[in-house]
């Protein structure tokens, strides 16, 4: 999960720099914007799975070692 957050941090930092450039490189901005959105979706999905597993553990449905 750390790799995912690190990738997002790097992509969003690059996007911020691109947005401040003059002249703007719109194609590259669009590409980095899409990468950031895709990574955000991945993070949300991963956090949802982790939350589901945590809830199952707290209810005793999944042994702690299976996470």
C-alpha positions as CSV (number, residue, x, y, z in Angstrom):
1,X,0.0,0.0,0.0
2,X,2.9,2.3,0.7
3,X,4.0,2.0,-3.0
4,X,0.5,3.1,-4.1
5,X,0.6,6.2,-1.9
6,X,4.2,6.9,-3.1
7,X,3.1,6.7,-6.7
8,X,0.2,9.0,-6.1
9,X,2.4,11.5,-4.3
10,X,4.9,11.5,-7.2
11,X,2.2,11.8,-9.9
12,X,0.3,14.6,-8.1
13,X,3.5,16.5,-7.5
14,X,4.4,16.3,-11.2
15,X,0.8,17.4,-12.1
16,X,1.1,20.4,-9.8
17,X,4.3,21.4,-11.4
18,X,2.9,20.9,-14.9
19,X,-0.1,23.1,-14.0
20,X,2.2,26.0,-13.1
21,X,4.2,25.8,-16.3
22,X,3.9,28.4,-19.0
23,X,3.3,27.4,-21.7
24,X,1.1,24.6,-20.5
25,X,1.6,21.1,-21.9
26,X,-2.0,20.1,-22.1
27,X,-1.5,16.6,-23.3
28,X,0.9,15.8,-20.5
29,X,-1.4,17.5,-17.9
30,X,-4.3,15.3,-19.1
31,X,-2.1,12.2,-18.9
32,X,-1.0,13.0,-15.3
33,X,-4.5,14.0,-14.3
34,X,-5.7,10.6,-15.5
35,X,-2.9,8.8,-13.7
36,X,-3.8,10.6,-10.5
37,X,-7.5,9.8,-10.9
38,X,-6.8,6.1,-11.5
39,X,-4.5,5.9,-8.4
40,X,-7.2,7.6,-6.3
41,X,-9.7,4.9,-7.5
42,X,-7.2,2.2,-6.5
43,X,-6.7,3.7,-3.1
44,X,-10.4,4.0,-2.4
45,X,-10.9,0.3,-3.5
46,X,-8.0,-0.9,-1.4
47,X,-9.2,1.0,1.7
48,X,-12.7,-0.4,1.2
49,X,-11.3,-3.9,1.1
50,X,-9.2,-3.3,4.2
51,X,-12.2,-1.9,6.0
52,X,-14.3,-4.9,5.1
53,X,-11.6,-7.2,6.4
54,X,-11.2,-5.3,9.6
55,X,-15.0,-5.4,10.2
56,X,-15.0,-9.2,9.5
57,X,-12.1,-9.6,11.9
58,X,-13.9,-7.7,14.6
59,X,-16.9,-9.9,14.1
60,X,-14.7,-13.0,14.3
61,X,-15.5,-14.0,10.7
62,X,-11.9,-13.9,9.5
63,X,-8.9,-15.1,11.5
64,X,-6.3,-12.4,12.1
65,X,-3.6,-14.4,10.3
66,X,-5.6,-14.4,7.0
67,X,-5.4,-10.6,6.5
